[in-house]
């Protein structure tokens, strides 16, 4: 099969198209023919070596953790799925090696769910990591109806998911973003504010008594978070490990079919959508990574199958 790989840490120059053996399908696993896969910042951060002290990395690496596709084969004792099923997954494993930026990927059935019918392949591929990250963060904050939530980086992939989940839970949402993204955030149900040196003042203007919870998807905003958080309020971050020392919780998303199914129910009910900003054929992964690195994409970057 074809796959995008790298054999050493570095920038996009280390990426190459490789021919690799078809993955074996273990008991309780499924082989998925990839219809779409999505790019997340963690993919190129691993490639750059940033997570080398955190995770075991075995070269050659096929990057990618998000996938949507069709079941090509099933291992024995895998009654949950059949050949031809449309599925999607957040396929992170403890060892980084066999990812989703390939023609085929084998994953444990425990992290795979049936694809929501209303989503395109590209939208389904863009949901798992962002959706599960937002879900886990908001679960940690114990949001209740009537709570006010501040989201740092509301225009990012996780931020957009968190806005929708929080609004659906009955919370009031204030979200930071650049002005060009304010209209979309309003459409999702948030009250947008500009980030930067006036952030605390901007939030306090909308919520003079402070906010009940803060979800940080930006990083380096602990001081601002504490300045707007009410006494007894909760905060959590996907982007900054220092929140633990400041009374918050550092979030690391987990692969989980049950949680994916929670997201699928919301998609089916029409309360959760996925914004796709751009798509690239698999062999143009370098360009997709560079777009992600630039940090100004409004929505998910996805990969489609190799063009030839």
N, C-alpha and C positions, 0 to 999 in steps of 0.2 A: 504494500500500500504506500501511497504518498503521504508524507508528513512534513511539517515545518519543524526543524530541529536546531539546536545549538550544542556545541561540544565544549564550550568554555564560557566563562562569564564575560560580559561586555555589553556594548550597545547593539544597535540593529545590524551592524556589520557582521555579527557572528551568526545571524540567521541564514539557513539554507534549506532548500527542498531536498528531502532524502527519500530513498526507497527502503522501507523497513518491512519485516515480516508482519503478517496479520496477527493481532493480539490473540492469545489463547483465551478461551472462555471458561472460567472456573465454575465449579458448582455454585449455584446461587448468584450467578452473574449473567449479564446480557452483553452482547456485542451490538454496538450501535453504529449504523452508517450515518455519518455526520451530514446533516442538512444545513446547519448553521452553528456557529460558535461565537461567543462574544468576548471582547477584549476588556480586561479589567486592569487598573494600574498595578495590581500585585503581580501580574504576569511579567511585565518588563522590569519590575523591581527585583524579582527573583533572578531574571536573566542578568541583571547588573551585579548580582552577588549580595544584595542587601539583606537577604534572609538566610544566608549561608550558616549563620550561627544558631538559627532557630529550627531549620528543617534539614533533613537528609536529602541531598541532591545527587542524583546519579546520572552521569552523562552517557550517551546523548540524551538530552531532554527534549521531549515534545511538550511545549508550553500549553497552557489553557486549562481552565477548570469548568467553564460553562459550555453546555451543549444542548442542542435539540436535534433529533433525528429519528430514524426508523430502526426498530429492532431487526437485526440481521440474523442473529442466532441466540439461543439461550443455553446456559449450562443446565445440567440435570438438577432436578428438584428446584425449579424456578417457576412455580405455578402462577406468579403474579403477572407474567408477561408471555406474549406469543410473538412469533415472527410476524413482522408487518405492523406491530403496534407503533404509534407515534408517541414519543417520549421526550422528556427533558430532564436535566440533572445539573446539580452543582457537584462536580466529580472530584473534589480535592481529596488527595490521599496523604498519609503521613510522610511518604517519600515522594519527592518531586521527580517524575521521569515520564510516565506515559500519559500525556495530557490529551486535550480535545482538538488541538489544531492539526487534524489529520483526517484521512478519509474514513477511518474506523477507530473506535475506542471501546474497550471493554470496561464495564463498571459493575460494582456490586448492586444487586437489585435493591438493596436497602437504601440507596441514595438516588434511585431513579423513580420518576413519577410519570403518569400519563400526561401528555401535553394537553393544555386547555384548547379546545377546538376553535375558539374564537381568535386565537393568536396565530400570526404567521410564524414560519420557522424562525425568522430573524427576531421577532418579538419574544418568542418563547426562549430563545437562546440568551436574550438580554435580561431575563427575569431572575434566574436562580440566585446568583451571588448577591446582587443588589437587593432583591426581595427578601432573602433570608437574613441578610445583614440588617436591614431595616426592621424586620420582624423581631429579631433577637434583641436589638437595641431598645425598641419600644417596650418589649416584654420586661426588660430589666428596669425600665422607668416606672412601671406600674401605673400607666396612664389611666385616668378615669374621666368620665363625661364631665365637661366643664373645666378641666385642667387647661392651662396655657402652656404650650410647648414651644421652645425656641429650637430651631434647627440651623446649625451652622453648615453652610454649603447646601442650601436647599435645591440648587439647580443641578447638582451632580446626580449620577444614577441612583445612588442610595438615598440621597435627599428627596428626590422626586417620589420614590417608593414610600419613604417615611411620611411625607406629607399626606399621601392618600390614605395610608394605614391609620394615621392619627386622626384625620378628619372623619374617617369611617368609624373610629372609636368614640367620636363625640368631643374631641379636644379642639381647642382653638390653637391655630398654628401660626407662628411668626417664623419666617425663614429668610436667611441672608442670601443675597445673590447680587450680581451686577445688574444694572438697570435693564440691559437688553433681555434679561430672563424674567423680569418682574411680571409681565403679562401672562406668561405660561404658568408661573407659580400661582397667580390669582385664579387661573382656570382650574388648577388642581385643588384650590380651596385654602391657600395660605395667604397671609398678609406679608408681602415682601418688604425687606429693608436692605439698605446698602451695608456691606461690611466695610471695615476700615477703621480709622481713628475715631469716628463718631458712632461706632456701633452701639456702645452702651447707651448713649443718649438716644439713639434711634429706637432702641428696644424699649427704653423707659418711657418714651413718648407714647408708645402703643400700650405698654403695660406698666403704669406708674408704680404699682405695688410689687412688681417683679413677676417672674415666670415660675411655674411649678416644676418644670423639668427642662433639661437641655440635652439635645442629641447632637454630638459633635462629629461631623463628617469632613472636617477641614484640617484640624490639628493646630496646635500653638494658639489656642484661644481660652486656656484655662482661666486666666485673669478676668477676661470679659465674661466668661460663664459665671464665675463666682460673684461678679458685680451685679448681675441681673437675677440671680437665683434667690428665691424666697428661702427663709429659714425652714429647714426641714425638707427642702426640695431635693430632687435627685438629678444627677447628671451622668452621662455615659459617653464614651468616645470610641470610635472605630479607628481613629487616626493618631491618637496620642496616649502613649502608655503612662505619662506622668499624671493622668487623672486619678489613678489609684491613690497616690500620695495626697491628693486634694479632696478625698472623700468620694470620688466617683468610681466608675467601673469601666475597665478597658475590655472591649468586646472583640472576640475572635469567632467568626461565624463557623457553624458546623454543618457538614452535609447531613441531610435528614429528609427522607421521603415524606414522613408525616407532616413536616413543616412546609414542604413543597405543595402538598395537597391542601394545606390551609390557604396558601396563596392561590391555588387553582380555583378554590371555591369563590374567593373574592373576584377573580377574573371572570368567572362564570356569572357572578351577580352584577357585573358591570361596575364594580367599585374600585378596580385596580387596572391600570393600563401601563403600557411600556412604550416609551419614546425611543425610536431608533433614529440616530443622527446621521449615520453613514454606514455603508457596507463596502467591503473589499473582498475580492477573491482571495482564497487562502494564501496563494503565492505572493500576495502583496502585503504580507503581515508587517514588514518593516514600515511601510507607509502608515498602516493602521496604528502601530505602536507610536510612531512619531506624532501622529495626530493626538493620541491619548496623552503623550508626554507634554504636549503644548498646553494642555489643561483648560482649553476653552470650548470643549465640545458640549453641546446642549442635548444630552441623551446618550444612548448607548452606541458604541462602535461594534459592528458585527462582522464576522467573516462568513463568506459563502464558499461552497466547494471549489476545488481547483478548477480553473477554466479549461484545462486540457489534461 
